[in-house]
Amino acid sequence: MPSVPLVQAPPISFEDTRVAFASKSDAQLRKVYALFAAMNNGSLVKVGSGLMKSALKWHLPGTKFLIKHSIFEQFCGGETIAECRLVTAELGKYNIGTILDYSVEGEGSDKSYDHTRDEILATIEEAHRSKHIPFSVFKVTGVADVAILEKIQAGQLLTATEEAAHTRAIARVEAICARAHQHGVRLFIDAEESWFQHTIDLLAYDMMAKYNRQKAIVWNTYQLYRHDRLDALKAAHDTAAEAGYYIGAKLVRGAYMEKEARVAKQRGYQNPINPTKQATDELYDETLRYCVQHVDRISICAGTHNEASSLLLTQLMQEAGLTPNDPRMWFAQLYGMSDNLTYNLANAGYNTAKYLPYGPVAAVMPYLLRRADENTAIAGQSSREFLLIQKEIQRRKSH
């Protein structure tokens, strides 16, 4: 077999703070520094989270303004799609895409599910109009009843009322995927808790079989802190190869670790989470290797803040003869974090995007606070962010 020519990609240093914070003025950098200094204090975060929840609950005057111009401004794009456009345009200047993430969780009624469907459809329309929005994203639980998804996975029979509700939920998912396909907009289906994830997987594969005939439009998400996810992806690949459609795979480490362990213990089954962080890291990197080896069938987005895994993917691409801007290869990080990854990858020509949560302040804050509570990687990340910002402030002072 002929050897694959190495692609000479520009060297990347995730320590290059000049590139990482190029979009920030000195004043903006100092503001971010103060925020991460506060976030780096575990006790302060715990107390502050409690105070913010209480203040929002009791509608204390000035609370929304304070939150919107501090933590919300750092990690969210705005309260509406229109408010996000400034951030989308700013990221676009640096060849960084935006993934609009409607981060309001449903209230469990058909009315709220329909509203979420309509909002996701609006993000797809926005992506269709904007060259800076490469993906849309949604959670199935935003448009479907969790209890019904769980019953289906457990093999329990649904009542006639539940059957009708589930039929409506599938219609919402279908409407979202059909619109994405119509406009050629890539669509992430987010991963959720293990006790109904298989139901979501099957729904995602049904949508892929229908809409991924030419390329990956519908993408499923794999939480690789679960020890069975690479096996699930391999099985999905084999089915897709046989049936003649493409797989889109967003690879993340995971967001529900403590909850998964707690529920497994309560229900008396084996914890699906890897026993150690190292095991998760190794599985994540093994999955990157598998995907690059099967790039003819699988498109991937490395949704990670891990520098070693990000660097590994650039090396794997180079070894496989894939150019940095290969349309099947993407990197993504959360807005407001890991700019040293996002901006340096984009600067070197890689397809890179920021997840940009948006929604009304009061509705989005519980989501962000819960995410920070559950995801220890984000908590640990604050120290790294703090040091990088500190480094850039010192660099600017010395020039």
N, C-alpha and C positions, 0 to 999 in steps of 0.2 A: 504493500500500500504506500502511496506517496505521502511524505510527511506534510503536515499542515504548516503553512508559513506563519511564523510569529508576527503578530501585528505590533508594530512599535507605538505603543501608547505613551503619552507624556507621563513622566514620573509624578507620583502623588505623595504629598506629605500632609497628613492630617494635623500636623503641628503648625502649619502655615496659617497663622492668625491674621496676617495681612489680607489674604484672600478670604478667609472665613468671615471676617467682620468688615469687608470692604463697603457693604451697604449701610453701615452704621456711622453716624456722626459721633464726635466726641461726647456730646451731651447724651445721645441715645445710648452709647456704650456705658456711660456712668450710671444711667437709669437701670439698665439691665444688670449691671454689676451689683447695684444695691438690692435688686430683687433676688438675684441668686445668692447673695450673701445671707439674706433672710431665709431663703429656702434651704440653705446649707445647714441651718440650725434646726435639728429634728424636733426639739421641744416647741420651738416657735411655730413650726409648720403645723404641729398637732393642735396647739392652742389657737392659732390663726384660722385653721380650717373650721374648728368648732365655732369660733366667733363669727366667721363669715356665714356659715349655715344659719346661725341664730339670727343674725342681722337681716339676711334675706327673708327668712321665715316671718319675721316681725315687721318687715318693710321699714326698717329704720332709715330716716332721711339721710341722703348722701351716700348710702351704702353702694347703690348701683354705680354711681359716678366713680367712687373710689376703686371698686373692683374693675370696672371697665377700663380705667386708665392705669391699671397696674398688672395684675396677673392675667386678666382677660386679654388685654392688649398684647401681652407677650406671647400667649399661646393660642389665641383665636383671631379669626379674620374680621369678625364683625357680627352684628346681629342678623343681617340679611345677606343674600347673595350680592345685592348691589353694594353693600358696605365692604364686601370682600374684594371688590374690583381693584381698589388701590393697592392692596397687598399682592394680588395676582399680577398686576402690571409691574410692580417693583421687583418681584421674584423673576418675572420674565426678562427683565433687563440683564439678569445674570444667567440666562438660559436654564432657569429652574422652573419646572412646571408646578401647578397647584392642583391638589385634589380636594375639592369642596366636600367637607364631611359634616352633614347635618347632624349635630350631636344632641338633639332633643329626643329623649326616650318616650315612647308611646304610653298613653294612659290606659291601654287595654280595651279600647272601644273601637267599633268600626269607623267612627268619625275620626278618631286620632290616626288609625291605620291609613285611612284614605288621604288624610292631610299629609302624612309622611310620604305616601306614594307620590302625591302631587309635587311635594318639595323635591323629591329625588328626580322626578321627571324634569323639573325646572333646572336642576344642576346639570342634567344631560343636555338640555337645550343650551345652557350657558357654555358647557364644554364644546358643543358643536360650533358655537359662534366664536370661541376664543382659541387662538393657537397656543395659549399658555396653559390650557387645562387638558392634560392627556388622559385622565381617568375620572369616572364618577364612582361613588361607593354607597353601599347601604347595608344595614343589618336586617336580616329576615325578621327578627323580633320587632322591628319597627313597623312591619306590615302584617304580622301574624301573631296568633296567640301562643305564648310559650307553653302553656299547659297542654295544648293540642299537639304541638311539635314533640313534646316529651312523651305523650301517650302513644303516638305513632312509633317512636323509637323503641318504646317498651313493648310493642306488639299488642297493645290493648285496643279493643274495638271502640270506635267513636260512636257517640250518639248521633241521631239524625241532625240535631242542632249543630253539633261539633263538625259533622261532615260538611254541612252547608257553610259554616264559618271557614273551614279549611279550603273549601272550593273558592271562596272569595279571596282568601289569602294567596292562593296559587295564581289567581287572576291578576292580583296586584304585582306579584313577582314577574309574571309573564308580560304585563304592560311595561314594566321598567326595562326588562331585557329586550323586548321588541323595539322600544324607542332607542335604546343604545345601539342595537344592530342597525336600525334604520339610518342613524347618523354616523355609524362607524366609530362610536365612542367606547373605549374600553371601560368595563364595569367590574369593580371589585364587589364580591359578596363577602362580608366580614365573617370571621370565625366567632363562635360563641361557646357556651359551656358544653362539656363533653356529653352530658346526659340527653342532649337533643341535637348535637352537632351532626350525627349521622343522617338525621332527617334533612338537615340543611345541605349536607354533601350530596345526597341523592337528588335534591331539587336543583342544585347547582349543575350536576352532571346532565340532568334532563335539559336544562337551558343551554349547556354547551353543545349537546348533541344537535340541538335545533339551530343555534345561532353561530357556532364556531366552525362552520364548514370551510370557510376560506382562510380565516385567521382567528386568533384568540380575542374574542370580544368579551365574553363572560369569564371572569377569573374567580376561582375559589381561593380561600385562605387556609393555610396550614400552620397551626401553632405547634412548633417543634419542641416545646417543653413537654409535649406528649410523646411518649416513646413509640407510639404506633403510627405516627403521621407520615413518615417516609414510606412505610409499607402501603398506606392508603394512597399516597401519590403514585407509587409504582403501579398499583392495581388500576388506578384511574388512567394512567398513561397507556397501559396494555389494552384497556377497553376502548379508549379513544383511537388508538392505532388500528384496532380491528374494525371499528365502526366508521373510521374516516373523518374524525373531527379533531380540533386542536384543543390543547389544555392551556389555560392561563392559571398560573400559580403564584399567589402572593405568599412569601415565606416570612413568618414572624416567629419570635420566640414564644410569646404568649402573655395574656393579660389577667388571668383568673386563678393564679397559682394557689393562693390561700383558700379561696372558695372551693376549688376542686378538691383539695386535701380534706377540707372540712366536710363536704358532702359525701365523699368516698367513705370517710370514717362513720358518718351518720347512717349511711345506707349499707355499710358492711361489704363494700367491694374494693378491689385493689386500686390504689391511687394511680390514675393514668399519667401522672407527671413523672418525668425522669428523676432519679434519686439525687442527682447532684447538678449544679450549674455546668460543670465540665461536661457531663453527659449530654446536656442540652446543646452546649457549644459544638461538641463533636458531631451530634446528629444534624445540627443546622448546616455545618460545613460539608458533611457527607451529602446532604440534600442538594446543596449548591452544585457539588460535583456531578451528581446524578442528572440534574436539570441541564447543565451545560453539555453533558454527554448526549442528551436527548433533545437538543435545541431544535431539531427538525420538527418535533411534535409539541414541545413545551416552551411557552414564553414565561419568563419569571420577573417578579419584582422582589428584590431583597429589601423588605421593610424592616430595617434594623438600625440601631444606634451603635452596634458593635464594630469597632474599627478593624479588628482582625478579620472578621467575616467579610466586611466591605472590601478590604484590600485583597483578600483571597479571591473574591469574585472577579476583580479586575485582572488578577493573574490568570485565573482559569479562562477568562475570555481571550486574553492575549495568546495563551497556549493553544486554544481552539481555533485561532485565526479569525476571531470575531472583532469587528471594529468597535470602539467605545460607544458609538451611536447606533449600534444594531437595534432595530425596533423591537426585538424580542427580549431585550435586556434592560431592566430598570432598577433604580435604587430609590428608596423613599425614607424620609424621616419626618418626625412631627415638627410642625411649625414652632419656632421659638427655642428649639433644642438642636444640638449637634450640627450647628452651622459649619463647624470645621470639616465634617463629612460632606454635607450637601454642597457647599460652595466650592470646595476643592475638587469634588467629583465632577461637578458641572463645568468648572474651569478647565478640566482635562478632557472635556468633550463627552462625558458619560450622560446617559439619559437619567435625569434626576428630578424628583418632585418632593414637595412638602405636603403632608396631610394638614389641611387647614380646617379645624373645627369652627363651626359658626352656629348661631342661634341666639335667642333672647338670653341676656345675662343670667337671670334667675334660673332658667331652664338648663343652661349649659354648665353652670358652676358645679352642681352636684355630680355631673358626669366627670368633669375634670378632677374634682377632689377625690372621687371614688377611684378614678384611674390612678392617681398618685398614691392612694392608700394601698391599692392592690398590686401595683407594678413596682416591685422593689428595684428593678433596673432603672426606672425613672428617678426614684429617690437617690440611688447611688450616683446617678448621672449628674446631679446638681453640683457635686464637688468638682467634677471634671469641667463642667461649664464655667464654674466660678474661677478655676485656675486659668482656663484659656482666656477668659475675658480680662483677668488680671494681667496676663502675659501681654495681651494686645495693648492695654492701657500703658504698660511700661514701655513697650516698643515705640508707641507714638510719642511718648515723652522724650525718648532718647533720640528722636529724629527731628 
